[in-house]
Amino acid sequence: MKDLTSVVPFMRYRTHGLIFSVVLVLISIVALAVNGINFALDFTGGTQVQMEYTTAPDLEAIRQTLADNGYPNNEVVTLGADTNVQVRIQDEGGAGEDVHDESGETAVRVSQILTEAANGAATFGGSAYIGAQVGDELKEKGGMGMLVATILLMMYIAVRFQFKFSVGAVLSVAHDVIIVMGFIALIQLDFDLNVLASILAIIGYSLNDTVVVADRVRENYRIMRGAEPEEIIDTAVSQTLIRTTITAVTTLLVLFALFFFGGQILYGFSLVLIVGVVVGTYSSIYVASSTLMFLHLSKEDMMPPEKNDPELDALP
């Protein structure tokens, strides 16, 4: 019976894919070096003020009011009910006693500004200060989390499949994370805990796609005897293409819904994941799979290692 799977010659263009990926990675590195990461209040420290309104306020008007009064680095979101608003003012200075004193004054000043702007229809609901030391700890633990995830990923792929697969998987994840971080630096998106969570989710998404393709590659090496590695990998990617496309499209539908209707609090999370899903789908083909070609994956690599049993060797 004829195989109905149409084989797309992806690996024929692996060099073009490599050049494209290198260009994207270089652009991302330059963006990170020039612009840096715009860390949000979660990482830098600052003042958090809660206001209670009699009717649902215009959040964009509140942001503009704060910016006009000397607080351009602000985050304004609703907290539970539409009438409960949480305002976060990012510190411009460093950690220290002066910052603590200033943060108390900031809370009072912000509440006065918003109360006057609302013509008395808003009341102060409390404030809190987030220290820069907490932000430094979050940076350290966030970076450590991504490093540990990458190491465990490489160990899992190496045990589950073969070492060359793990190299491709790690390069694919690194490729995705660098490009996404470069995108964040390029548009100067606020890097908060939601964005950090989206990057960790991208690592998982990229790994999932890579494992699916790797599993099919391993099976094809057993089935397609005598076929060239390029044909085997092309067939594997083509066989998983429909599954990959459906997964990416359905995920993007949800993310676009969050992007357009999730409000300010989910804006960065959904935008970063949208970019990550697109880049991760691409990298599972032209980074993870192409790496197998550049490392000359062969049938011998797929064979289990021979076990030396002294008792069997002694048999005639």
Helices and strands as residue ranges (DSSP letters): G 10-13, H 14-35, H 41-44, E 46-53, H 59-68, E 74-78, E 84-90, H 97-117, E 122-130, H 132-160, H 163-187, H 193-223, H 229-239, H 241-261, G 264-266, H 267-283, I 284-289, H 290-294, H 299-302, H 310-314
